[in-house]
Amino acid sequence: MRAIRGSPVPVIIVPPVPSSYPAPPPTKPRVFVVAMDNSPIASKCFDTALKLLHPLDRLHVLHIQIPPHPLAVESSDQFAATRAPIYTAKLANAEVLGSVDVVPHSPGTTVAEQIQCYLADSRAQFIVFGLTGETHLARKTSSASPPQPLSMLSKQSTTASSTANVVPVGRVASSLLLSPRCVLVVCKESNS
């Protein structure tokens, strides 16, 4: 996990495959899935997937729509209205076979479980996703922490200096890392 967090470039994780596993024919198209949310890392994931594609490969952009707030009538997630048409146009401009799928969140399942189901249904060989996402953004923009005693601040500063290059892993990313069903391509934000 430390190698993934500390890497300045996207990391590709290949799950172990039995030696008797048949190699796919070179002319068979591969299926890539990009798990997207509304975070800035999502566009980097899309660009990374485009760089990995061969001419016959398919690319699916997947977005799990966040559920509405309990008191709201509909979801506040605007991906389908704002970003989905942009990525549909990008697929067309790149002349890549694929689709942009916005899937409503199913009650009783996690986003990672829904992504795993989509991977199985689409028979994907690769999934491209960001190490952080909307969960990380929500934590960043949450209310400021209350004032703390000086003893706590000194402990935090020593901890912060030792973990300055450590990138927090989002809930969805950690679930996907723990149960790989295909080759994982992990993107993270650059520190520049």
C-alpha positions in Angstrom: 0.0 0.0 0.0 2.9 2.4 0.8 4.3 1.9 -2.7 1.0 2.8 -4.3 0.6 5.9 -2.2 4.2 7.1 -2.7 4.4 6.5 -6.5 4.4 9.7 -8.6 3.0 7.9 -11.6 -0.1 5.6 -12.1 0.5 2.2 -10.7 -0.7 -1.0 -12.5 -1.5 -3.9 -10.2 -1.9 -7.3 -11.8 -3.5 -10.0 -9.7 -1.9 -13.4 -9.7 -3.0 -15.7 -12.5 -2.5 -19.5 -12.5 0.1 -20.6 -15.0 -2.5 -22.8 -16.8 -4.6 -19.7 -17.5 -5.0 -19.4 -21.3 -3.5 -16.3 -22.9 -6.1 -14.2 -24.9 -5.5 -14.1 -28.6 -3.8 -10.8 -29.7 -6.8 -9.8 -31.9 -9.4 -10.1 -29.1 -10.4 -6.6 -27.9 -9.7 -5.8 -24.2 -12.3 -4.1 -22.1 -11.3 -1.1 -19.9 -13.6 0.5 -17.3 -12.8 3.9 -15.8 -14.6 4.4 -12.5 -15.4 8.1 -12.4 -16.8 10.5 -9.9 -16.9 14.3 -9.7 -13.4 14.7 -8.4 -10.5 16.3 -10.4 -8.6 12.9 -10.5 -11.3 11.5 -12.7 -10.1 13.2 -15.8 -6.6 12.0 -15.2 -8.0 8.4 -14.9 -9.8 8.9 -18.3 -6.6 10.2 -19.9 -4.5 7.3 -18.5 -7.0 4.8 -19.9 -6.8 6.4 -23.3 -3.1 6.0 -23.3 -3.3 2.3 -22.5 -5.9 1.4 -25.3 -5.1 -0.5 -28.5 -7.2 0.1 -31.6 -9.6 -2.8 -31.0 -10.2 -2.1 -27.2 -13.4 -0.9 -25.6 -13.6 1.8 -23.0 -16.5 2.1 -20.5 -16.8 5.2 -18.3 -18.7 4.2 -15.2 -20.2 6.6 -12.7 -22.3 5.4 -9.7 -24.8 8.2 -9.0 -24.8 9.2 -5.4 -28.1 8.6 -3.7 -30.3 11.6 -2.8 -30.2 13.1 0.7 -32.9 11.5 2.8 -35.0 14.7 2.7 -34.4 15.4 -1.0 -36.6 14.2 -3.8 -33.8 13.5 -6.3 -30.0 13.2 -6.2 -27.8 16.3 -6.3 -25.2 14.4 -8.4 -24.9 16.3 -11.7 -22.5 13.9 -13.5 -25.1 12.8 -16.0 -26.1 16.3 -16.9 -22.6 17.9 -16.9 -19.7 15.5 -17.4 -21.3 12.5 -19.2 -21.8 14.4 -22.4 -18.2 15.7 -22.3 -16.8 12.2 -21.9 -19.2 10.9 -24.6 -17.8 13.5 -27.0 -14.2 12.7 -25.9 -14.8 9.0 -26.8 -16.2 10.0 -30.2 -13.2 12.4 -30.9 -10.7 9.7 -29.9 -12.6 7.2 -32.1 -12.8 4.7 -29.3 -15.5 2.1 -28.9 -17.2 2.4 -25.6 -19.9 4.1 -23.6 -20.5 6.4 -20.7 -22.8 4.7 -18.1 -24.4 6.5 -15.2 -25.7 3.9 -12.8 -28.0 4.8 -9.9 -26.7 3.7 -6.5 -28.5 0.6 -5.3 -29.6 0.7 -1.7 -27.9 -1.9 0.5 -24.7 -2.1 -1.6 -21.5 -0.1 -1.5 -20.2 1.8 -4.5 -17.2 -0.6 -4.7 -19.6 -3.6 -4.8 -21.5 -2.0 -7.6 -18.3 -1.4 -9.5 -17.3 -5.0 -9.0 -20.7 -6.1 -10.4 -20.2 -3.8 -13.4 -16.8 -5.3 -14.0 -18.2 -8.8 -14.0 -21.1 -7.9 -16.3 -18.9 -6.1 -18.8 -16.2 -8.8 -18.6 -13.6 -6.0 -18.0 -9.9 -6.9 -18.0 -8.8 -3.5 -16.6 -10.2 -1.0 -14.2 -8.7 2.5 -14.0 -9.6 4.5 -10.8 -8.2 7.3 -8.6 -6.6 6.7 -5.3 -8.7 9.6 -3.8 -12.0 10.9 -4.9 -15.1 12.7 -3.7 -14.8 11.2 -0.2 -11.4 12.9 0.1 -12.7 16.2 -1.3 -15.6 16.1 1.2 -13.1 15.6 4.1 -11.0 18.5 2.8 -13.9 20.9 2.6 -15.6 19.9 5.8 -15.7 22.4 8.7 -12.5 23.5 10.3 -11.3 21.5 13.3 -11.9 23.0 16.7 -8.9 24.6 18.5 -6.6 22.1 20.2 -4.1 22.3 23.1 -0.5 23.0 22.3 0.5 19.4 23.3 -1.8 18.0 20.6 -0.5 20.5 18.0 3.1 19.4 18.5 2.2 15.8 18.2 0.4 16.5 14.9 3.3 18.5 13.5 5.7 15.6 14.0 3.2 13.2 12.5 2.5 15.5 9.6 6.2 15.9 8.7 6.7 12.1 8.7 3.6 11.5 6.5 4.0 14.5 4.2 4.2 12.3 1.1 1.5 9.8 2.1 -1.7 10.1 0.1 -4.9 9.0 1.9 -6.7 6.2 0.2 -10.5 6.7 -0.4 -13.0 4.1 0.8 -13.9 2.9 -2.7 -10.3 2.7 -3.8 -9.3 0.7 -0.7 -12.2 -1.7 -1.3 -11.1 -2.2 -5.0 -7.5 -2.7 -3.9 -8.4 -5.4 -1.4 -10.5 -7.4 -3.8 -9.1 -7.2 -7.3 -11.2 -8.9 -10.0 -9.0 -7.7 -12.9 -5.9 -5.6 -13.6 -6.0 -2.4 -11.5 -4.6 0.8 -12.8 -4.4 3.3 -9.9 -4.0 7.0 -10.6 -3.2 9.6 -8.1 -2.9 13.4 -8.1 0.5 14.8 -8.9 2.2 16.8 -6.2 3.4 19.5 -8.5 
